[in-house]
Amino acid sequence: MYPWSHTDVPAGVVFAPYGPEWREQRRFSLSTMRDFGLGKKSLEQWVTEEAGHLCDALAKESGHPFNPIALLNKGVCNVISSLIYAHRFEYEDPFFNRLLKTLQESLGEDTGFLAEV
């Protein structure tokens, strides 16, 4: 099924045994995340701005039950988009909704941290 055996699969940072390889992966991960703004005040501005848009969208849904997962996903994607592309999408944007639907279909339900474990 895979070109490697179960013993060859990289364990990543979380499940890797502590040692030189783990330290090297951790150092690389931290420097990459810092390059994208993690731990800097600048990241806060994008999260705060998107939180305002998310609160507005949640307020529109008040008065009746709804599943907030779609709105939360849109908020997270907008923060990432703002960081990488300096552009955020409106929640009703047809292109944005089609993009998220395609992403969800391509990843499927069996992806994520628990499925990987």
N, C-alpha and C positions, 0 to 999 in steps of 0.2 A: 504494500500500500504506500509506504513512504520509502524514499531512497536511503534512509538511515534506520538503525535499530533504535529501540526505546532507550538504550543506554547512551546513544549519541545525541539525543535531542537536547538542545541548549536549555538549561534550567532558568535562565534569566536572572534578574537581580533578586527577586523575591524568594525563589526556591533554590538558588545556587548555594552550595556549601561555602562557608566563610573561608576565604583564602585570597591569593593574589588575583585570580580571575574575577572573583566577586568584587574586590576593591576597584579593579580596573573598570568593570561594568558600572559600578556605582558612581565613580568619578566621572565617567563619560555621560551617564544619565543626568547627573546634577549639573554639569557644565552645559549640556544641551538645553535643559529646562531653564537655566539662568539666561541663556542666550535668547530664549523666547519670552523672558520677562518674569519668570517665577521668582518671587521674593523681592521684587522691585515695586515701588509705589505706582509705576506706570500701569501695571496690570490691574491695579485697583480701579482705575478710571474706566476701563472697559467693562469690568464686572459691575460696577455701580451703575453705569449707563444702561446696561442690559437689564439689570434688576428693575430699574424704573419701567422699562418697556414690558417686562414680564408682569409686573404688578398691574399695569394698565390692562394687559390682556386677561389676567385673572379676574380683574374687576368687571370686565365685560361679561364674564361667565357667571357672575354672582346671581343667586336666586334659583339656580337649578343645578342638579348634580352633573358632573363631568369628570372625565379622566384627565388629570393634569400632565400626564407623561408627555404628550405631544408638545405642549407648551414648554415644558422644562427642557425637552430635547432641542427645541428651536432656540431657547435661550442659550444653552451651552454651545450649540453650533454657531450662533451669532458671536459669542465671545471669541471662539477660535477663529472665525472668519475675520473679525475685527483685528485680531492680532496678526494674522498672516497676510490678509489681503487689504486691510484698511477699509473694509466695506461690510456693512451689516445689512441684512435683509428684513423687510417687513414680514410679519408673521403670515400675512395673507398672500404674499407674493407667489404666483403660480410656479415660477421656476424653482424657488426655494422649496416649496412643498413637493414638487416632482423630484427634486434632488434628494430630499430626505426620504421619500418613498422608495426611490431606487437604492439608496444606501441601506435602508432597512431590509429590503428584499434581498439584496446581495449578501448581507451579513446573516440573515436568517435568525431564527429564535435560538439556535444552538450555539451562538457565540457569546462571549462574555467570560468573566472571571470564573464563575462557577462551572460553566461547561468545560473550560480549559482544565480545571482541577480534576 
